[in-house]
Amino acid sequence: MAASDTLPPENPPPAILDLVGFRRRSSRYGSATQLLWNRLENDASLCELCWIRKDLTAEDRVILEQCNQRLGVARRCLDKQLWRWSFSFWQIIHEVDGLLLLVMPRHMLLPHALEIQQQFERRVTDSAQKTLWLGADRTSGPLPQCVRVLRGEALLSSDPEASLPEAERLARCRHVLWGAQGVINDRVDKTFWQLSINVSIQVLSTLLLITLSLIALLGFNRSLVTTWPGELVPQGLLLFSLVGAAGAVVSNMLSKERFVVATGATSRFFAYHLLVKPAVGAFAALTLLFVEQSNLLLSVIPRDPVSAAGSNPALLNIVVRDWRAVFFTLAALSVAAGYSADRFLSSIMNNVLSRLLGQSEKLLPSSAPPEAGAASRRAEPK
């Protein structure tokens, strides 16, 4: 008999490892995804605790069934190999969090209520919403009143809710907490959406800049520099158009826009930043080149014919070493023109979009812009 036969069989791993993702493609999952699994399974644990209540009504059972269904969909969101539904995942988790507030035992409601009140005061910046939910003095609104009810504090005799039965008063507290949590989630989701769009546009702008650089390197040879300005048309115009578009793309990479988030408008933002802005930068570079060649306002001339600069009608003369330096000076000015045109026109375009989307009922509540370089409040699925 082998020595290994005398050893006890290996204990099977606990089933929870299959749920929280420890045994699911561990090479692909990172720490951020484990945090998402922990959040999901935390809601699943709360749901299981709510199931063992002895006073569950038919409505409570329907709510818990809906929570289980949504948690199953959230697991599918995390199990996707590619193109994982991060926004759908968080929407489902928020729905489960709100539904659990309606069915969890009363003694579990108080810590959640305290957290909701603290998050509301910290995250919600709209003064009208704060007055509506917290009150003018931040203590007389429905949300602080719910916290006092859950703490067991006695209500004033003048309070309209003092005459209500305890069960009805608790039910109203549950729905107030559900509504306040929905406001917080809308605010957080909006910031998360803006951050995601910014990061995506910066990554795609980097790929677009690399593509433009490869086209410029492969499509133009050094003879264009030595024969400048004889080869102005058409290679020179195409090259400076690419350079101006690259300047606008660099502006995309360095900026962090506060996007006006509306349902269905995400693709339009990508089209504007990755198509319209580079086209505007290319047009600005061509305009600068036309102005320089016409000698109306600007002229870049080599040092040899500098004696003829006195008869040049341009208001500004830039004197460089030779014609090669003229070419690269105009290229640098084209990059600056594309970058500046994007910076100047982006504010105008954003104001126009804000006015148009501000009249739409699909516009999310207004909020302060996300800080540049700020990290996301939650872990995004990879």
PEBELLIN-V193328 format. One record per backbone hydrogen bond with DSSP energy under -0.5 kcal/mol. NH is the residue of the N-H (numbers start at 1). CO is the residue of the C=O. If there is no record, write none. Layout:
NH/CO
NH/CO
This chain:
5/2
6/3
7/4
17/14
18/15
19/15
19/16
20/16
22/17
23/17
24/21
25/23
28/25
29/25
34/30
35/31
36/32
37/33
38/34
39/35
40/36
41/37
42/38
43/39
44/40
45/41
46/42
47/43
48/44
49/45
50/46
51/47
52/48
52/49
53/50
56/53
61/57
62/58
63/59
64/60
65/61
66/62
67/63
68/64
69/65
70/66
71/67
72/68
73/69
74/70
75/71
76/72
77/73
78/74
79/75
80/76
86/84
89/85
90/86
91/87
92/88
93/89
94/90
95/91
96/92
97/93
98/94
99/95
100/96
101/97
102/98
102/99
103/99
103/100
104/100
108/105
109/105
109/106
110/106
112/108
113/109
114/110
115/111
116/112
117/113
118/114
119/115
120/116
121/117
122/118
123/119
124/119
124/120
125/123
130/126
131/127
132/128
133/129
134/130
135/130
135/131
138/135
141/134
142/132
143/133
145/141
146/142
147/143
148/144
149/145
150/146
151/147
152/148
152/149
153/148
159/156
162/159
163/160
164/161
169/165
170/166
171/167
172/168
173/169
174/170
175/171
176/172
177/173
178/174
179/175
180/176
181/177
182/178
183/179
184/180
185/181
186/182
187/183
188/184
189/185
190/186
191/187
192/188
193/189
194/190
195/191
196/192
197/193
198/194
199/195
200/196
201/197
202/198
203/199
204/200
205/201
206/202
207/203
208/204
209/205
210/206
211/207
212/208
213/209
214/210
215/211
216/212
217/213
218/214
219/215
220/216
224/221
225/222
226/222
227/223
228/225
230/227
231/227
232/229
236/231
237/232
238/234
239/235
240/236
241/237
242/238
243/239
244/240
245/241
246/242
247/243
248/244
249/245
250/246
251/247
252/248
253/249
254/250
255/251
259/257
261/259
262/260
263/362
265/262
269/265
270/266
271/267
272/268
273/269
274/270
275/271
276/271
277/272
279/275
280/276
281/277
282/278
283/279
284/280
285/281
286/282
287/283
288/284
289/285
290/286
291/287
292/288
293/289
294/290
295/291
295/292
296/291
299/316
301/299
301/318
303/320
303/321
306/303
307/304
308/305
309/306
310/307
311/308
312/309
316/297
318/299
318/316
319/317
320/301
320/318
326/322
327/323
328/324
329/325
330/326
331/327
332/328
333/329
334/330
335/331
336/332
337/333
338/334
339/335
340/336
341/337
342/338
343/339
344/340
345/341
346/342
347/343
348/344
349/345
350/346
351/347
352/348
353/349
354/350
355/351
356/352
357/353
358/354
359/355
359/356
360/357
363/360
364/261
374/371
380/378
